[in-house]
Amino acid sequence: MSSIDEVKAEIKKLSPRATNMKMALHDLSEDLPINWNKIMTVAQETYDAYAALEEARQRLKALEDA
């Protein structure tokens, strides 16, 4: 099992990635209909980034509660 510090470091890496993907999705939406065919790819990458971040946050909470 990961230590609290390791999970915090992971969250520190995942958070900017999730924010960057959010901005990429936002930028894509502003440029529509240009690059409309990239919607699903960017949306999936954004979803994956936030899913990983949420999973890490839940692991951190579980470690802190233990």
Beta strands, then each sheet from edge to edge (+ up, - down):
end
